[in-house]
Amino acid sequence: MQQMIQIRRTNSKNADFVALVASLDAELSERDGADHAFYDQFNKIEGLKYTVVLYDDLIPAGCGAIKAFSPKTMEIKRMFVRPNNRGKGFASRILAALEEWAVELQCKRCILETGKRQPEAIQLYQNRGYQRIPNYGQYAGIENSLCFEKKLKFR
């Protein structure tokens, strides 16, 4: 029987999105240690209008969000795939869905921040065409933060 993958657009009130973000925060708390409180303040999900949840046979397996950063730029936020669903290309699918949504919203680029302690995320973003940029906004001068951007192509 073939696996059914579905990506659903939603917002930060979606219960599956909220549950996935709770799992993400628990994992980041372990990875980031003492730095977690600093990063956590920038990752609140209330009011996010553009979130996606990836379902694997109707079970929530991953999520992501975009948030307006400037008039033509969206910031990628809250990217996560449950550990037992990793290695299946789900993160790439979530990222592609977010980029597609950003294009529909007339954005020209996506930016994001990830941590040096997240080598899998760094690899994903580089594989999907993201280029390293100077740390922006609240991440400027933060040694464990890496920032990236991707210029979006309109179809």
LUMMIFI-376925 format. One line per 5 residues: for each residue x, y, z of C-alpha. Coordinates in Angstrom, 2 decimals, m for minus. Example, Ala and Ser with C-alpha at 12.3 -4.5 7.8 and 13.67 -1.06 7.14 Angstrom:
12.30:m4.50:7.80; 13.67:m1.06:7.14
END
This chain:
0.00:0.00:0.00; 1.34:3.42:m0.94; 2.07:5.97:1.74; m0.06:9.11:1.58; 1.77:12.38:2.20
m0.30:15.53:2.55; 0.77:19.08:3.34; m1.98:21.20:4.84; m1.86:24.99:5.05; m3.11:26.29:8.35
m2.20:28.79:11.08; m0.71:28.74:14.56; m4.03:27.78:16.16; m3.91:24.33:14.53; m3.59:21.69:17.28
m1.25:19.48:15.23; 1.05:22.44:14.53; 1.06:23.38:18.24; 1.92:19.79:19.26; 4.74:19.55:16.70
6.19:22.88:17.88; 6.13:21.60:21.47; 8.24:18.62:20.34; 10.56:20.98:18.45; 11.01:23.18:21.52
11.80:20.16:23.70; 14.48:19.03:21.24; 15.95:22.53:20.91; 16.03:22.93:24.68; 18.32:19.88:24.84
20.51:20.97:21.91; 20.80:24.62:22.91; 21.23:24.12:26.65; 21.71:27.45:28.41; 21.17:29.38:25.15
17.61:28.07:24.74; 15.88:30.88:26.66; 17.51:33.48:24.38; 16.29:31.79:21.19; 12.91:30.85:22.63
11.86:34.50:22.96; 11.98:34.86:19.16; 10.03:31.68:18.44; 6.59:32.38:19.83; 3.91:31.05:17.52
0.90:33.13:18.51; m0.52:34.92:15.50; 1.41:33.04:12.79; m0.85:33.20:9.73; 1.12:30.93:7.41
1.91:27.51:8.82; 2.00:24.07:7.24; 1.69:20.60:8.70; 2.91:17.55:6.80; 0.86:14.41:7.39
2.20:10.91:6.76; m0.84:8.64:6.43; m2.92:11.24:8.33; m0.41:11.37:11.23; 1.28:14.78:11.79
4.96:14.24:10.96; 6.40:17.74:10.48; 5.71:21.45:10.29; 7.02:24.84:9.33; 5.90:28.45:9.06
6.63:31.71:7.31; 6.28:35.11:8.87; 6.52:38.53:7.25; 9.93:40.07:7.89; 9.71:43.00:5.48
7.35:43.84:2.59; 8.94:41.36:0.15; 10.68:38.99:2.57; 9.34:36.06:4.56; 11.22:34.49:7.45
11.14:30.70:7.73; 10.21:29.65:11.26; 9.49:26.51:13.29; 10.80:23.91:10.84; 10.53:20.45:12.40
10.17:16.79:11.47; 9.56:14.18:14.16; 12.67:12.03:14.73; 10.98:8.82:13.53; 10.03:10.56:10.25
13.47:11.95:9.40; 15.42:10.85:6.36; 12.30:10.65:4.16; 12.60:14.06:2.47; 9.78:15.57:4.54
11.74:18.68:5.57; 12.48:19.47:1.90; 8.80:19.11:1.07; 7.78:21.39:3.94; 10.37:23.99:2.91
9.24:23.85:m0.73; 5.61:24.34:0.35; 6.59:27.39:2.43; 8.60:28.87:m0.43; 5.68:28.34:m2.81
3.34:30.12:m0.39; 5.83:33.01:m0.06; 5.87:33.38:m3.87; 2.05:33.43:m3.91; 2.28:36.26:m1.34
4.52:38.20:m3.79; 7.69:37.78:m1.75; 11.09:37.91:m3.43; 13.12:36.06:m0.80; 13.06:33.91:2.30
15.47:34.33:5.19; 16.03:32.19:8.23; 18.17:31.62:11.28; 19.37:28.26:12.50; 21.88:27.21:15.10
25.38:25.82:14.70; 24.21:22.88:16.83; 21.76:21.86:14.08; 23.97:20.45:11.31; 21.02:18.62:9.68
19.15:21.91:9.27; 22.21:23.68:7.87; 22.65:20.88:5.31; 18.96:21.02:4.34; 19.02:24.76:3.72
22.25:24.61:1.72; 20.91:21.71:m0.35; 17.76:23.75:m1.11; 19.74:26.75:m2.41; 20.03:28.94:0.68
23.13:31.14:0.92; 24.77:32.26:4.14; 24.18:35.95:4.96; 25.31:38.16:7.84; 23.24:37.57:10.96
20.23:39.87:10.91; 18.10:41.58:13.54; 18.19:39.98:16.96; 20.73:37.39:15.74; 23.43:39.95:14.89
26.51:39.19:16.96; 25.14:35.86:18.25; 27.97:33.37:17.83; 25.82:30.21:17.67; 23.42:31.59:15.05
23.75:31.18:11.30; 21.51:33.13:8.93; 20.62:32.24:5.36; 18.58:33.62:2.46; 17.14:32.32:m0.78
15.94:34.50:m3.61; 12.61:33.17:m4.82; 11.72:32.64:m8.46; 8.29:33.59:m9.70; 6.65:31.07:m11.98
END
